[in-house]
Amino acid sequence: MRIRIHIAMGAMALASMANLSSAQSLAAFGPSGDYLRFSGLLDLGVGRVINKSAAGVKATVSELHQAGSGGSVLDWVGRENLGGGMYTGFLLETSIQTDTGGIGSLPTGPYFNRTSAVYLGNNWGELALGQVRTPTYSNIVFHDPMFNNGYNGSMKLISPLGTRVNSLYQNINSINYFLPPGAGGGFYGHVQATFPEGQPNQKYFGWNFGYAKGPMDIGVARGTTETTPGNPDYVMTNVGGSYDFGILKLIGFYVNSKYGDASQNVYLAGVTFPIGVNQIKLSYSRGRYSGGALGGASANAAGVQVIHFLSKRVGIYGNFARVNNSGKAAFRLPTPQNTASTLGGSSTGFDAGLRLAF
């Protein structure tokens, strides 16, 4: 048996976000056959974020950051066909801080902080074990025109409602089942359960099912996370969809999160369209709290991204993003460099950068 070892052209993250449905199996991130593959995407931009509270307190930070358009990631992928339609493989993915040279969540967190999993599959589906993206997050990120990257990432308005749940993005210690790609002519699905191993906020059960064929993709997801003893579960339900008209693509989602008597509703509507070698992305989202200490508070966010492709692998980009808060809402653009209060105020950012897939 001959195993191909190569450096892939184009990162898994870039290809998957552009072409895969929200519950695609891990094996779909690479070609069929036997192979070992290393790939990545490097993204670095110059940005500026201005946070302002309702009291008029203003803080401005300029920065280099590594997630303006596609994020900076490194991927190690392998697969072996076992015969009879059965296959096995692994997927290791980590973020890289292009501005500082840091990798993963070191020194206090894991090296592979995005995905670390092994899988076994056949025509009946795929079983994966390890750290894997949650079904609920998948249904959001794949129906966000910005794929939750940079200042325009959609997760900035979605709240854990005061909990410390670890299931907003990916789960460790998880067991996953994926429907085979294209099941039933276009259906997809992902079911995930985690082993808390004695840790609070870690026990999760969730699912994601949908249909993607031709220009249409629609999916629904729901996940429940146990919080701390004696407290209610954190429950998220969301619906996402897109339709590609050729000249433009409409995309969006709706999210409802609940924790006891507190809840939040968030919706996003977006559009992407090409102009020559350029790609334009627009989005508008709004979130509102009901019940709990923040009942009645709300926020909205708007953003635009322009990417100019210099080649299939290289692009330069620019972003503009703004969040407006009302009441007790205090959302801000996702950057650790500017954490100044935006209570009842606003957060505004813009950047320009370069991304390179290899």
Residue frames relative to the residue before (quaternion, step in Angstrom):
aa qw qx qy qz dx dy dz
M 1.0000 0.0000 0.0000 0.0000 0.00 0.00 0.00
R 0.2186 -0.7806 0.5758 0.1065 3.57 -0.89 0.93
I 0.1600 -0.7848 0.5946 0.0699 3.56 -0.78 1.04
R 0.3510 -0.7375 0.5407 0.2015 3.55 -0.84 1.02
I 0.0686 -0.7604 0.6449 0.0329 3.56 -0.98 0.91
H 0.2229 0.7916 -0.5369 0.1883 3.55 -0.54 1.11
I 0.4134 -0.6325 0.5819 0.3009 3.50 -1.36 0.27
A 0.3408 -0.7869 0.4833 0.1764 3.55 -0.54 1.21
M 0.3967 -0.6737 0.5641 0.2654 3.53 -1.20 0.57
G 0.7919 0.2021 -0.1803 0.5473 3.57 -0.39 1.22
A 0.4270 -0.7305 0.4772 0.2372 3.52 -0.80 1.03
M 0.6113 -0.5371 0.4369 0.3834 3.51 -1.24 0.56
A 0.6514 0.5317 -0.3329 0.4268 3.56 0.91 -0.89
L 0.6652 0.5031 -0.3067 0.4587 3.58 0.94 -0.85
A 0.6947 0.4717 -0.2830 0.4635 3.57 0.85 -0.94
S 0.6818 0.5030 -0.3087 0.4322 3.56 0.86 -0.91
M 0.6605 0.5105 -0.3242 0.4450 3.56 0.88 -0.82
A 0.6976 0.4837 -0.2776 0.4497 3.55 1.02 -0.75
N 0.8475 0.2803 -0.0695 0.4454 3.56 0.91 -0.88
L 0.7207 0.4646 -0.2564 0.4461 3.62 1.12 -0.42
S 0.5019 -0.6306 0.4982 0.3196 3.53 -1.20 0.55
S 0.6948 -0.5506 0.2947 0.3568 3.54 -1.27 0.45
A 0.7615 0.3111 -0.2081 0.5292 3.64 1.15 -0.21
Q 0.2565 0.7987 -0.5113 0.1867 3.56 1.15 0.51
S 0.5414 -0.6452 0.4359 0.3172 3.58 -1.05 0.77
L 0.6479 -0.5315 0.3717 0.3994 3.57 -1.23 0.40
A 0.6238 0.5575 -0.3485 0.4225 3.60 1.02 -0.72
A 0.6084 0.5850 -0.3538 0.4032 3.60 1.13 -0.55
F 0.5789 0.5961 -0.3792 0.4072 3.60 1.24 -0.21
G 0.7606 0.2424 -0.1827 0.5739 3.58 1.26 0.09
P 0.6324 -0.5317 0.3841 0.4120 3.61 -1.21 0.16
S 0.5748 -0.5466 0.4550 0.4047 3.57 -1.26 0.16
G 0.6029 0.5497 -0.4142 0.4034 3.58 -1.24 0.31
D 0.5874 -0.5621 0.4522 0.3667 3.55 -1.37 -0.11
Y 0.2281 0.7860 -0.5448 0.1828 3.58 -0.73 0.97
L 0.1674 -0.6822 0.6897 0.1759 3.48 -1.49 0.20
R 0.0141 -0.8299 0.5554 -0.0512 3.57 -0.79 0.97
F 0.0977 -0.7478 0.6539 0.0606 3.51 -1.16 0.80
S 0.1225 0.7887 -0.5930 0.1068 3.57 -0.81 0.95
G 0.0358 -0.8191 0.5724 0.0114 3.54 -1.24 0.16
L 0.1978 -0.7322 0.6349 0.1468 3.48 -1.40 0.10
L 0.1099 -0.7873 0.6058 0.0338 3.56 -0.72 1.09
D 0.0121 -0.7978 0.5962 -0.0895 3.53 -0.79 1.14
L 0.1419 0.7939 -0.5776 0.1264 3.58 -0.65 1.05
G 0.0222 0.8191 -0.5697 0.0637 3.54 -0.79 1.06
V 0.3894 -0.6612 0.5867 0.2586 3.52 -1.39 0.27
G 0.0333 0.8400 -0.5363 0.0751 3.57 -0.59 1.13
R 0.1764 -0.7490 0.6291 0.1098 3.50 -1.38 0.26
V 0.0676 -0.7996 0.5967 -0.0089 3.57 -0.86 1.03
I 0.1137 -0.7818 0.6124 0.0281 3.55 -0.92 1.03
N 0.0819 -0.7880 0.6101 0.0124 3.59 -0.62 1.16
K 0.0019 0.8001 -0.5977 0.0514 3.54 -0.97 0.94
S 0.2908 -0.7583 0.5601 0.1632 3.58 -0.87 0.96
A 0.6630 -0.4954 0.3702 0.4220 3.57 -1.30 0.24
A 0.6343 0.5351 -0.3255 0.4532 3.59 1.20 -0.50
G 0.5733 -0.6296 0.3584 0.3828 3.57 1.30 -0.05
V 0.4611 0.6624 -0.4627 0.3668 3.59 1.28 0.11
K 0.0918 -0.8276 0.5534 -0.0216 3.57 -0.69 1.14
A 0.0153 -0.7831 0.6216 -0.0099 3.56 -1.04 0.84
T 0.0905 -0.8040 0.5877 0.0080 3.57 -0.85 1.00
V 0.0172 -0.7931 0.6081 -0.0290 3.57 -0.92 0.98
S 0.1799 -0.7367 0.6413 0.1168 3.56 -1.06 0.85
E 0.0124 0.8313 -0.5489 0.0871 3.57 -0.93 0.89
L 0.3355 -0.6084 0.6545 0.2983 3.45 -1.52 0.08
H 0.0698 0.8029 -0.5903 0.0453 3.60 -0.90 0.82
Q 0.4372 -0.7670 0.4444 0.1519 3.53 -1.19 0.77
A 0.7159 0.4271 -0.2729 0.4802 3.62 1.05 0.46
G 0.2338 0.8241 -0.4946 0.1470 3.59 0.99 0.69
S 0.8204 0.1723 -0.0687 0.5408 3.57 1.02 -0.73
G 0.8407 0.0531 -0.0060 0.5389 3.59 0.73 -0.96
G 0.4775 -0.6370 0.4601 0.3932 3.56 1.21 -0.22
S 0.3495 -0.7097 0.5672 0.2292 3.56 -1.27 0.35
V 0.1192 0.8115 -0.5523 0.1490 3.57 -0.46 1.23
L 0.1870 -0.7285 0.6446 0.1370 3.52 -1.34 0.45
D 0.1071 -0.8140 0.5708 0.0096 3.58 -0.94 0.95
W 0.0752 -0.7370 0.6698 0.0510 3.52 -1.16 0.81
V 0.0173 0.8170 -0.5697 0.0877 3.58 -0.55 1.19
G 0.0494 0.7962 -0.6021 0.0322 3.56 -1.02 0.78
R 0.0075 -0.7930 0.6089 -0.0167 3.56 -1.18 0.65
E 0.0373 -0.7711 0.6350 0.0273 3.54 -1.21 0.68
N 0.3414 -0.7165 0.5732 0.2038 3.55 -0.93 0.94
L 0.2611 -0.8060 0.5207 0.1054 3.58 -0.82 1.05
G 0.5724 -0.5864 0.3827 0.4266 3.58 1.27 -0.11
G 0.8030 0.2786 -0.2069 0.4845 3.54 -1.18 0.55
G 0.6659 -0.5110 0.2938 0.4573 3.56 1.20 0.50
M 0.5931 0.5709 -0.3666 0.4336 3.59 1.27 -0.03
Y 0.0036 -0.7875 0.6159 -0.0234 3.58 -1.13 0.71
T 0.1433 -0.7637 0.6222 0.0953 3.54 -1.31 0.34
G 0.1033 0.8108 -0.5708 0.0778 3.57 -1.18 0.37
F 0.2813 -0.7335 0.5883 0.1920 3.51 -1.36 -0.15
L 0.1176 -0.7635 0.6309 0.0723 3.53 -1.30 0.42
L 0.0031 -0.7758 0.6294 -0.0443 3.58 -0.75 1.13
E 0.0676 0.8060 -0.5802 0.0954 3.57 -0.69 1.08
T 0.0211 0.7987 -0.5995 0.0461 3.56 -0.92 0.93
S 0.4482 -0.6508 0.5339 0.3009 3.53 -1.21 0.52
I 0.1677 -0.7679 0.6091 0.1060 3.55 -1.24 0.46
Q 0.3299 -0.7364 0.5599 0.1881 3.54 -0.91 0.96
T 0.2555 -0.8234 0.4892 0.1321 3.53 0.10 1.33
D 0.6581 0.5371 -0.3153 0.4232 3.60 1.07 -0.66
T 0.7951 0.2759 -0.1434 0.5208 3.60 1.11 -0.61
G 0.4877 -0.6583 0.4380 0.3701 3.58 1.21 -0.40
G 0.4526 0.6828 -0.4517 0.3534 3.58 1.27 0.10
I 0.1551 -0.7883 0.5898 0.0814 3.56 -1.22 0.43
G 0.8189 0.1489 -0.1486 0.5341 3.55 -1.04 0.81
S 0.6542 -0.4671 0.3866 0.4521 3.56 -1.07 -0.84
L 0.2770 0.7745 -0.5188 0.2330 3.57 1.21 0.49
P 0.5966 -0.1214 -0.7837 -0.1232 1.59 -2.26 1.13
T 0.6614 0.5471 -0.3139 0.4059 3.63 1.19 -0.27
G 0.7577 0.3471 -0.1854 0.5206 3.60 1.20 -0.41
P 0.7405 -0.4361 0.2813 0.4269 3.57 -1.29 -0.12
Y 0.5634 -0.5769 0.4758 0.3511 3.54 -1.30 0.47
F 0.7485 0.2489 -0.1525 0.5954 3.59 0.85 -0.96
N 0.0155 -0.8708 0.4899 -0.0374 3.56 0.19 1.31
R 0.6630 0.4823 -0.3243 0.4719 3.62 1.23 0.13
T 0.7838 -0.1306 0.1097 0.5971 3.59 0.78 -1.01
S 0.1059 0.7521 -0.6455 0.0806 3.54 -1.09 0.83
A 0.3070 0.7810 -0.4640 0.2838 3.57 0.08 1.29
V 0.2165 -0.7037 0.6557 0.1676 3.50 -1.38 0.42
Y 0.0823 -0.8171 0.5700 0.0256 3.58 -1.11 0.60
L 0.1389 -0.7415 0.6522 0.0743 3.51 -1.36 0.50
G 0.0703 0.8375 -0.5336 0.0947 3.57 -0.71 1.04
N 0.0171 -0.7485 0.6607 0.0538 3.50 -1.42 0.23
N 0.7787 -0.3457 0.2264 0.4721 3.58 -1.21 -0.33
W 0.6391 0.5301 -0.3279 0.4506 3.59 1.25 -0.24
G 0.7308 -0.3640 0.2427 0.5239 3.57 1.21 -0.16
E 0.4383 -0.6958 0.5220 0.2264 3.52 -1.33 -0.20
L 0.1950 -0.7536 0.6206 0.0944 3.54 -1.03 0.93
A 0.0152 -0.8057 0.5911 -0.0349 3.59 -0.77 1.07
L 0.1317 -0.7875 0.6007 0.0398 3.55 -1.06 0.87
G 0.6158 0.5556 -0.4088 0.3806 3.57 -1.00 0.81
Q 0.7015 -0.3863 0.3513 0.4850 3.53 -1.17 -0.72
V 0.0953 0.8024 -0.5696 0.1505 3.58 -0.50 1.23
R 0.5992 -0.5604 0.4418 0.3630 3.55 -1.17 0.64
T 0.4692 -0.6849 0.4729 0.2951 3.62 -0.94 0.82
P 0.5919 -0.5765 0.4195 0.3759 3.61 -1.13 0.53
T 0.6486 0.5222 -0.3282 0.4460 3.59 1.02 -0.74
Y 0.6705 0.4748 -0.3072 0.4803 3.60 0.94 -0.80
S 0.6023 0.5702 -0.3597 0.4274 3.60 1.00 -0.77
N 0.6944 0.4877 -0.2860 0.4452 3.56 0.90 -0.92
I 0.6230 0.5017 -0.3350 0.4979 3.58 1.27 -0.32
V 0.7361 0.4636 -0.2653 0.4158 3.56 0.59 -1.15
F 0.6923 0.4624 -0.2897 0.4722 3.60 1.04 -0.67
H 0.7093 0.3579 -0.2636 0.5471 3.58 1.29 -0.03
D 0.5162 0.5493 -0.4308 0.4962 3.52 1.21 0.78
P 0.4382 -0.7218 0.4527 0.2865 3.66 -0.57 1.00
M 0.7053 0.4306 -0.2572 0.5010 3.61 1.17 -0.54
F 0.3520 -0.7624 0.4715 0.2695 3.63 1.30 -0.06
N 0.5812 -0.6263 0.3438 0.3895 3.56 1.12 0.82
N 0.4421 0.6742 -0.4745 0.3532 3.58 0.92 0.90
G 0.8769 0.1424 -0.0922 0.4497 3.51 -1.15 0.76
Y 0.8175 -0.2487 0.1917 0.4828 3.53 -1.30 -0.46
N 0.7211 0.4432 -0.2449 0.4728 3.59 1.10 -0.63
G 0.3549 0.7539 -0.4879 0.2602 3.61 1.21 0.20
S 0.4981 -0.7154 0.4167 0.2576 3.57 -0.89 0.97
M 0.6084 0.6008 -0.3625 0.3708 3.62 1.08 -0.56
K 0.5044 0.6843 -0.4206 0.3168 3.61 1.18 -0.26
L 0.7147 0.4093 -0.2626 0.5026 3.62 1.18 -0.38
I 0.6102 0.5578 -0.3545 0.4369 3.62 1.23 -0.13
S 0.2046 -0.8353 0.5086 0.0425 3.53 -0.56 1.25
P 0.4158 -0.6746 0.5419 0.2800 3.61 -1.14 0.59
L 0.4229 -0.7525 0.4265 0.2703 3.60 1.33 0.22
G 0.7444 -0.4299 0.2154 0.4633 3.55 0.94 0.91
T 0.5676 0.5792 -0.3952 0.4314 3.60 1.25 -0.02
R 0.3534 -0.6978 0.5677 0.2567 3.53 -1.36 -0.02
V 0.1541 0.8195 -0.5349 0.1360 3.57 1.04 0.79
N 0.3490 -0.7528 0.5308 0.1726 3.54 -1.12 0.80
S 0.5924 0.6368 -0.3224 0.3736 3.58 1.28 0.16
L 0.3954 0.7334 -0.4874 0.2613 3.61 1.13 0.26
Y 0.7984 0.2663 -0.1292 0.5244 3.62 1.02 -0.69
Q 0.7733 -0.1861 0.1551 0.5859 3.60 0.48 -1.16
N 0.3176 -0.7507 0.5521 0.1751 3.54 -1.23 0.48
I 0.3270 -0.6932 0.6041 0.2182 3.54 -1.14 0.73
N 0.8162 0.2569 -0.1840 0.4837 3.57 -1.31 0.22
S 0.4224 0.7294 -0.4415 0.3076 3.57 0.95 0.84
I 0.2095 -0.7123 0.6516 0.1554 3.51 -1.34 0.51
N 0.0910 -0.8341 0.5425 -0.0408 3.55 -0.76 1.12
Y 0.0871 -0.7504 0.6495 0.0859 3.53 -1.20 0.63
F 0.1173 -0.7775 0.6168 0.0359 3.55 -0.95 1.02
L 0.4589 -0.6207 0.5538 0.3122 3.55 -1.07 0.72
P 0.5559 -0.5845 0.4412 0.3934 3.63 -1.07 0.51
P 0.5992 -0.5831 0.3998 0.3755 3.62 -1.01 0.76
G 0.8376 0.1674 -0.1381 0.5014 3.56 -0.93 0.91
A 0.2501 0.7985 -0.5170 0.1804 3.60 1.18 0.42
G 0.8474 0.1006 -0.0863 0.5141 3.56 -0.91 0.90
G 0.6947 -0.4917 0.2821 0.4428 3.58 1.12 0.56
G 0.8308 -0.1649 0.0782 0.5258 3.61 1.14 0.33
F 0.5262 0.6312 -0.4209 0.3841 3.61 1.22 -0.06
Y 0.0497 -0.7778 0.6255 0.0360 3.55 -1.16 0.67
G 0.0299 0.8128 -0.5805 0.0371 3.55 -1.20 0.45
H 0.0546 -0.7725 0.6327 -0.0017 3.52 -1.23 0.62
V 0.0464 -0.7710 0.6351 -0.0029 3.57 -0.86 1.04
Q 0.0204 -0.8192 0.5719 -0.0381 3.59 -0.85 0.99
A 0.0088 0.7571 -0.6532 0.0050 3.55 -1.12 0.81
T 0.2262 -0.7922 0.5555 0.1125 3.57 -1.06 0.74
F 0.3644 -0.6688 0.5993 0.2465 3.51 -1.36 0.41
P 0.3369 -0.7864 0.4734 0.2098 3.66 -0.39 1.13
E 0.1836 -0.8238 0.5147 0.1506 3.59 1.20 -0.51
G 0.7477 -0.4408 0.2071 0.4514 3.55 0.94 1.01
Q 0.6096 0.5705 -0.3477 0.4266 3.59 1.26 -0.01
P 0.4360 -0.6811 0.5110 0.2912 3.63 -0.95 0.77
N 0.8119 0.2966 -0.2173 0.4535 3.57 -1.32 0.35
Q 0.6201 0.5877 -0.3159 0.4126 3.58 1.24 0.26
K 0.6321 0.5403 -0.3458 0.4346 3.62 1.11 -0.53
Y 0.0515 0.8193 -0.5557 0.1318 3.55 -0.50 1.28
F 0.0229 0.7423 -0.6688 -0.0348 3.50 -1.24 0.60
G 0.1671 0.8008 -0.5570 0.1432 3.56 -0.77 1.03
W 0.1483 -0.7835 0.5994 0.0702 3.52 -1.29 0.35
N 0.1268 -0.7528 0.6445 0.0426 3.49 -1.33 0.45
F 0.0835 0.7857 -0.6080 0.0779 3.60 -0.75 1.03
G 0.1604 0.8014 -0.5642 0.1167 3.56 -1.04 0.72
Y 0.3518 -0.6992 0.5845 0.2139 3.48 -1.41 -0.12
A 0.0505 0.7876 -0.6096 0.0742 3.55 -0.83 1.04
K 0.2661 0.7399 -0.5787 0.2164 3.54 -0.62 1.15
G 0.8176 0.1047 -0.1099 0.5554 3.55 -0.88 0.92
P 0.8194 -0.2413 0.1636 0.4936 3.60 -0.88 -0.85
M 0.6909 0.5157 -0.2611 0.4343 3.61 1.23 -0.32
D 0.0451 0.7574 -0.6507 0.0316 3.54 -1.18 0.73
I 0.1188 0.7776 -0.6106 0.0915 3.58 -0.81 0.99
G 0.0387 0.8164 -0.5719 0.0702 3.57 -0.89 0.93
V 0.1681 -0.7569 0.6235 0.1005 3.54 -1.27 0.49
A 0.0390 -0.8106 0.5840 -0.0172 3.58 -1.02 0.78
R 0.0052 -0.7755 0.6313 0.0072 3.54 -1.24 0.51
G 0.0305 0.8030 -0.5937 0.0428 3.55 -1.00 0.85
T 0.1494 -0.7763 0.6089 0.0660 3.55 -1.09 0.78
T 0.0777 -0.7943 0.6024 0.0098 3.57 -0.88 1.03
E 0.3678 -0.6969 0.5683 0.2366 3.57 -0.86 0.95
T 0.3046 -0.7629 0.5434 0.1727 3.59 -0.89 0.90
T 0.7544 -0.2945 0.2424 0.5343 3.60 -0.48 -1.12
P 0.6748 -0.5165 0.3238 0.4160 3.62 -1.12 0.57
G 0.8086 0.2577 -0.2130 0.4842 3.56 -0.94 0.96
N 0.6815 0.4478 -0.2836 0.5046 3.59 1.26 -0.13
P 0.5949 -0.5997 0.3944 0.3619 3.60 -1.14 0.55
D 0.5836 -0.5631 0.4555 0.3673 3.54 -1.35 0.23
Y 0.3708 -0.6563 0.5997 0.2686 3.52 -1.32 0.41
V 0.0533 -0.8220 0.5661 -0.0330 3.58 -0.61 1.17
M 0.0528 -0.7867 0.6150 0.0073 3.56 -0.87 1.00
T 0.0296 -0.7585 0.6510 -0.0019 3.54 -1.05 0.93
N 0.0912 0.8126 -0.5727 0.0576 3.59 -0.89 0.81
V 0.1856 -0.7400 0.6389 0.0991 3.50 -1.34 0.50
G 0.0158 0.8082 -0.5877 0.0326 3.59 -0.91 0.89
G 0.0521 0.8116 -0.5805 0.0405 3.54 -1.15 0.49
S 0.0582 -0.7739 0.6285 0.0517 3.53 -1.33 0.27
Y 0.0584 -0.7661 0.6377 0.0548 3.52 -1.29 0.43
D 0.2282 -0.7930 0.5589 0.0819 3.53 -0.75 1.16
F 0.1968 -0.8057 0.5534 0.0760 3.56 -0.52 1.23
G 0.5939 -0.5550 0.3704 0.4495 3.58 1.27 -0.03
I 0.7712 0.2890 -0.1686 0.5416 3.58 0.62 -1.08
L 0.7880 -0.0266 -0.0008 0.6151 3.58 1.25 -0.38
K 0.2671 -0.7483 0.5889 0.1476 3.53 -1.27 0.46
L 0.2248 -0.7510 0.6092 0.1199 3.56 -0.89 1.01
I 0.0384 0.8115 -0.5750 0.0965 3.56 -0.89 0.92
G 0.2377 0.7900 -0.5446 0.1515 3.59 -1.05 0.62
F 0.1501 -0.7806 0.5989 0.0975 3.55 -1.34 0.06
Y 0.2028 -0.7193 0.6449 0.1596 3.53 -1.43 0.21
V 0.0789 -0.8005 0.5941 -0.0018 3.58 -0.92 0.98
N 0.0470 -0.7560 0.6521 0.0334 3.54 -1.06 0.86
S 0.0494 -0.7874 0.6144 -0.0037 3.57 -0.83 1.06
K 0.0682 -0.8050 0.5893 0.0025 3.57 -1.02 0.86
Y 0.0755 0.7480 -0.6579 0.0440 3.52 -1.20 0.75
G 0.8031 -0.1043 0.0230 0.5862 3.56 -0.18 1.26
D 0.7892 -0.2551 0.2065 0.5191 3.58 -0.79 -1.02
A 0.5905 0.5530 -0.3731 0.4542 3.59 1.26 0.07
S 0.0606 0.7887 -0.6101 0.0458 3.55 -1.05 0.77
Q 0.1424 -0.7675 0.6194 0.0840 3.52 -1.32 0.37
N 0.1416 -0.7592 0.6308 0.0754 3.53 -1.10 0.82
V 0.0091 -0.7888 0.6133 -0.0394 3.56 -0.89 1.02
Y 0.0122 0.7815 -0.6235 -0.0183 3.56 -0.99 0.79
L 0.1234 -0.7745 0.6177 0.0571 3.54 -1.22 0.58
A 0.0558 -0.7592 0.6478 0.0299 3.54 -1.10 0.80
G 0.0577 0.8197 -0.5645 0.0780 3.56 -0.85 0.96
V 0.1459 -0.7623 0.6232 0.0958 3.50 -1.34 0.23
T 0.0772 -0.7619 0.6405 0.0572 3.56 -1.15 0.69
F 0.0934 0.7928 -0.5992 0.0606 3.57 -1.06 0.68
P 0.3903 -0.7220 0.5227 0.2306 3.58 -1.07 0.72
I 0.0438 -0.7364 0.6725 0.0596 3.52 -1.29 0.55
G 0.7982 -0.1431 0.0468 0.5832 3.56 -0.07 1.28
V 0.7800 -0.2434 0.2150 0.5349 3.58 -0.70 -1.10
N 0.5753 0.5707 -0.3748 0.4504 3.57 1.23 0.34
Q 0.1447 -0.7569 0.6276 0.1109 3.55 -1.23 0.50
I 0.1675 -0.7850 0.5938 0.0563 3.55 -0.86 1.06
K 0.0414 -0.7884 0.6138 -0.0014 3.58 -0.95 0.93
L 0.0455 -0.7861 0.6163 -0.0102 3.55 -0.95 0.99
S 0.0449 0.8033 -0.5933 0.0266 3.60 -1.04 0.68
Y 0.0473 -0.7527 0.6552 0.0429 3.52 -1.28 0.57
S 0.0204 0.8040 -0.5927 0.0426 3.59 -0.85 0.94
R 0.0938 -0.7823 0.6146 0.0390 3.52 -1.25 0.53
G 0.0697 -0.7941 0.6035 0.0199 3.56 -1.01 0.86
R 0.0199 -0.8016 0.5974 -0.0143 3.58 -1.05 0.78
Y 0.3403 -0.7334 0.5606 0.1790 3.56 -1.02 0.92
S 0.0662 -0.7509 0.6541 0.0633 3.52 -1.28 0.59
G 0.8174 0.1704 -0.1446 0.5310 3.58 -0.94 0.87
G 0.7247 0.4274 -0.3059 0.4456 3.54 -1.29 0.11
A 0.7580 -0.4044 0.2740 0.4321 3.54 -1.34 -0.08
L 0.7420 0.3969 -0.2189 0.4939 3.60 1.15 -0.58
G 0.2714 0.8042 -0.4978 0.1784 3.60 1.23 0.23
G 0.7870 0.2839 -0.2410 0.4919 3.57 -0.84 1.03
A 0.5658 0.5858 -0.3979 0.4224 3.60 1.17 -0.35
S 0.0094 -0.8082 0.5882 -0.0275 3.58 -1.07 0.71
A 0.0787 -0.7728 0.6277 0.0516 3.52 -1.35 0.29
N 0.0983 -0.7662 0.6274 0.0978 3.54 -1.21 0.46
A 0.1422 -0.7838 0.6023 0.0520 3.53 -1.21 0.62
A 0.0538 -0.7788 0.6248 0.0169 3.54 -1.09 0.78
G 0.0515 0.8209 -0.5660 0.0550 3.56 -1.05 0.69
V 0.1150 -0.7588 0.6364 0.0768 3.50 -1.31 0.43
Q 0.0472 -0.7788 0.6253 0.0163 3.55 -1.11 0.78
V 0.0942 -0.7698 0.6302 0.0361 3.53 -1.04 0.87
I 0.0647 -0.7862 0.6145 0.0097 3.59 -0.83 1.04
H 0.1208 -0.7609 0.6347 0.0596 3.57 -0.93 0.96
F 0.2421 -0.8022 0.5337 0.1140 3.57 -0.49 1.23
L 0.2708 -0.7611 0.5748 0.1299 3.53 -0.79 1.12
S 0.7542 -0.0537 0.0283 0.6538 3.56 1.31 -0.45
K 0.7154 -0.4114 0.3097 0.4722 3.59 -1.26 -0.15
R 0.7581 0.3920 -0.1940 0.4837 3.58 1.13 -0.60
V 0.7663 0.3618 -0.1560 0.5076 3.57 1.15 -0.54
G 0.0845 0.7959 -0.5955 0.0699 3.54 -0.95 0.90
I 0.2344 -0.7111 0.6369 0.1836 3.54 -1.26 0.50
Y 0.0883 -0.8338 0.5446 -0.0189 3.57 -0.96 0.82
G 0.1167 -0.7538 0.6377 0.1067 3.50 -1.38 0.23
N 0.1231 -0.7904 0.5984 0.0450 3.58 -1.11 0.77
F 0.0234 -0.7285 0.6802 0.0782 3.50 -1.33 0.48
A 0.0469 0.8056 -0.5860 0.0743 3.58 -0.86 0.96
R 0.0090 0.7940 -0.6076 0.0162 3.54 -1.14 0.69
V 0.1311 -0.7536 0.6412 0.0618 3.54 -1.14 0.83
N 0.0975 -0.7704 0.6284 0.0459 3.58 -0.97 0.93
N 0.1673 -0.7998 0.5734 0.0596 3.58 -0.79 1.07
S 0.0688 -0.7653 0.6356 0.0742 3.55 -1.25 0.50
G 0.7785 0.2649 -0.2303 0.5203 3.55 -1.16 0.63
K 0.7902 -0.2929 0.2351 0.4843 3.56 -0.96 -0.93
A 0.4111 0.7054 -0.4840 0.3148 3.61 1.20 0.18
A 0.0320 -0.8045 0.5924 -0.0284 3.57 -1.05 0.83
F 0.2065 0.7898 -0.5478 0.1828 3.59 0.89 0.91
R 0.0403 -0.7900 0.6116 0.0148 3.55 -1.20 0.56
L 0.6537 -0.4971 0.3857 0.4205 3.54 -1.30 0.22
P 0.5044 -0.7009 0.4194 0.2800 3.60 -0.98 0.84
T 0.3956 0.6581 -0.5652 0.3016 3.55 -0.11 1.33
P 0.4026 -0.7277 0.4943 0.2530 3.64 -0.81 0.88
Q 0.5867 0.6180 -0.3604 0.3793 3.58 1.23 -0.26
N 0.7776 0.1980 -0.1244 0.5836 3.59 1.20 -0.41
T 0.0583 0.8184 -0.5629 0.1000 3.56 -0.15 1.32
A 0.2882 0.7734 -0.5141 0.2334 3.60 1.19 0.44
S 0.6289 -0.5845 0.3691 0.3556 3.55 -1.12 0.71
T 0.0928 -0.7614 0.6393 0.0543 3.52 -1.15 0.82
L 0.2146 0.8174 -0.5098 0.1609 3.61 1.23 0.46
G 0.8440 -0.0040 -0.0474 0.5342 3.55 -0.55 1.21
G 0.6531 0.5309 -0.2964 0.4515 3.57 1.29 0.09
S 0.5648 -0.6033 0.4563 0.3299 3.55 -1.02 -0.82
S 0.1566 -0.7389 0.6455 0.1132 3.50 -1.40 0.28
T 0.0206 -0.8174 0.5731 -0.0556 3.56 -0.66 1.14
G 0.0674 0.8164 -0.5701 0.0632 3.58 -0.93 0.85
F 0.0089 -0.7676 0.6405 0.0218 3.51 -1.28 0.47
D 0.0075 0.8076 -0.5890 0.0278 3.55 -1.12 0.64
A 0.1247 -0.7384 0.6516 0.1205 3.52 -1.40 0.11
G 0.1206 0.8285 -0.5334 0.1209 3.55 -0.90 0.87
L 0.4159 -0.6695 0.5679 0.2372 3.51 -1.46 -0.09
R 0.0519 -0.7816 0.6206 0.0362 3.57 -1.04 0.81
L 0.0829 -0.8008 0.5929 -0.0184 3.54 -1.00 0.92
A 0.1670 -0.7813 0.5962 0.0786 3.57 -0.70 1.09
F 0.0017 -0.8011 0.5985 -0.0109 3.59 -1.06 0.74
